[in-house]
């Protein structure tokens, strides 16, 4: 059974160079989110939403920055990779 919270308002707080809001622990627990979890944040049509990330556990021997390095190198070599696809 889903808990419905009406008129939940929070203030936006400055945190370093970013901003954040607090979320009631009961609401996080209801959706299976706990402190330290990663969430994905999306914005569309004037609304911001978030959900628990479906992040996969990396196999032993793969560093935690694997996807960051992969993304950086994919962007760096974008034209070369596109040329390989066209072959």
C-alpha positions in Angstrom: 0.0 0.0 0.0 1.4 3.3 -1.0 1.6 6.2 1.4 0.2 9.5 -0.1 1.7 12.7 1.2 -0.3 15.8 0.4 1.2 19.3 0.4 4.7 18.3 1.4 6.8 21.4 1.1 10.5 21.7 1.6 12.9 24.6 1.4 15.8 24.5 -1.1 19.1 24.7 0.9 22.5 25.7 -0.4 25.1 22.9 0.0 28.5 24.0 -1.2 28.1 24.9 -4.9 24.9 22.9 -5.2 21.4 23.0 -3.7 19.4 20.3 -2.0 16.2 19.4 -0.2 15.4 17.1 2.7 13.1 14.1 2.2 11.3 12.5 5.2 12.9 9.2 6.2 9.5 7.4 6.1 9.1 8.4 2.5 12.5 7.2 1.6 12.0 3.9 3.4 8.7 3.4 1.6 10.4 3.5 -1.7 13.4 1.4 -0.7 15.9 4.3 -0.6 18.4 4.5 2.2 21.2 7.0 3.0 24.2 6.4 0.6 22.0 5.1 -2.2 22.3 6.7 -5.7 19.2 8.2 -7.2 18.6 9.3 -10.8 17.1 12.8 -11.1 15.0 13.9 -14.1 13.3 17.2 -15.0 10.5 17.7 -17.5 7.6 20.1 -18.0 8.5 22.1 -14.9 8.7 19.1 -12.6 11.7 17.4 -11.0 11.5 13.7 -10.0 13.9 11.2 -8.7 14.0 7.4 -8.3 16.4 4.9 -6.9 19.1 4.2 -9.4 19.2 0.7 -10.9 23.0 0.7 -10.7 24.7 -2.6 -11.2 27.4 -4.0 -9.0 30.7 -4.2 -10.8 32.6 -7.5 -11.0 35.8 -7.9 -8.9 38.7 -6.1 -10.4 36.7 -3.4 -12.1 37.2 0.0 -10.5 34.3 2.2 -9.3 35.1 4.9 -11.8 34.8 2.5 -14.8 31.7 4.1 -16.3 33.1 7.6 -15.8 36.3 6.7 -17.6 34.3 4.9 -20.4 32.1 8.0 -20.9 35.1 10.4 -21.0 36.9 8.3 -23.5 33.8 7.7 -25.6 33.3 11.5 -25.9 37.0 12.1 -26.5 37.1 9.6 -29.4 33.5 10.1 -30.7 34.4 10.8 -34.3 36.7 7.8 -34.5 34.1 5.5 -33.0 31.4 6.8 -35.4 33.9 6.2 -38.3 34.2 2.5 -37.2 30.5 2.1 -37.2 30.2 3.3 -40.7 32.7 0.7 -42.0 
